[in-house]
Amino acid sequence: MPLNSAYAICGFNDIPSRRAMGFHLVILDEDGSHRPWPIIVVRWGKQVFGYLNRCPHKGVNLDWDRNQFLDPSGIRLMCGKHGSAFELGTGRCVDGPCKGSGLTPITLMVLDGDICVTGVRLLEDEDASGKS
């Protein structure tokens, strides 16, 4: 499947506005190997933002509990391990141990009411079962 494919990961309305949700996907590399690809999807009104779920400070996942990514005020992503705070729209770290660095962005688009990831090849169920 070409890299310009779009993979639906959830419905747009599955994530309430001003909330974030984590997904544990698997990337399929060109050599056929695959690797975990944990991502965060943030919905803010009609906008969606996506980031790799990896803090630039120590490489740990941001969530301290399932789908708990936002700071107490609900306006920034926050690393549950070390308290780094990231702007929702840019992923830039504005406070904490990794201030000045940022989260790795993920390319998302909304198609037919679904939030889709693009620019990668994902391992899909039929790939895992050996069917084509």
N, C-alpha and C positions, 0 to 999 in steps of 0.2 A: 504494500500500500504506500503511495507517495506521501512525502512529508507535508503536502498541502491538504491532507485529509483533516476533517474535523471529527473529533470523538465526543459524543454527548456524554457528560459525566453526571448531570442531574438536571431536573427541570428548573427553570428560572425561579419559579415560585416555591421551590423546595427550600430555598434559603431566604428567610425573612429579611427585609431591608434592615440595614445596620447590624448585620450578623455575619459571622464567618463560619465556614465548615471545612473540615479536613477530609481528604481523600487519599487512600493508599493505592496508588496505581503502579503499574509495572511498565517500564520502557523496554522496547525491543530494539536493540542496537543493530547496525548494519551487518555485523558478523553473526547475527542470530542469537547472541547472548541477551539475557535480560537482567534488569536490575530494578530494585525498588525505587519508586518515584513518589514520595509523599508530598502533596501539595495542599495549599490553603486557598480557598475561594472566598472572597469577601463580596457581599452585595451591599451597595449603598444606593438606595433609590433604584434608578434604572441602570446604574453602572455596576460592572463587575470587575474585580481585580484578582489576579492570581499570583501566588508566590510559592517557591519551593519552601517546604516546611523544614527549614534548617536555619538556625540562628548563626550569623557570621562570627559570633564570639567564640563558641566552643563546638559548633556543628551539631548541637542538640535540637530536637524538635521544639517548636515554640509552645505547644499546648501543654498545660499542666494537668489537664483533665480532658476527657473526650470533648472535642469541639469548643474548648475554652481558649480563645486566642486574643480576645480584646482586653484592654486595660479596664480598671474599675469604672472609668467614665464612659467607656464604650466608644472612644474616638480614635484609638490607636491599637495596632497589633502589639502584643507584649510577650516577651519570652518569659515563660513561667518559671524557668530555672534561675535566671540572673537579672530579670527585671528590665532588660533593654526594651525601649519603646520605638515603634516604627510607624511612619506615616502610612495611612491606608492607601492613598493614591499613588505613592511613589516607592514605598518599601524602604525609604531612607531611615536609618537609625538616628533619632533625635535626642535620645537619652539612654544612658547605661554604658556598660563596658565596651560596646562596639560602636559608639557614637562616631558618625562620619562614614561608616560603611553602610551596607544595605542588604536587603533580601534579594534573592534571585527572582526576577519576574518570570511569569508564565503567560504565554499568549492565550487569551480567552476571547471568545465571541459568543453572542447569543444568536442562535438559529432556530427558528420555528418553536420558540418557547423553551429551548434547552440551552444550558450553559455548556459550551464545547471548548475543548482544548485543541490547539493546532500547533503545527511546527515540530511534532514528534511522532514517532510510531509507538503505539501502545500495544502491549500484549493483550489480546482479547480472548474471550472464552474459547472460541474455535481454534485459536493458535495453541492454546494450552492443551487441547484435547487431540491435536494432530490433524484435525479436519481442515479443509480449505474452503 
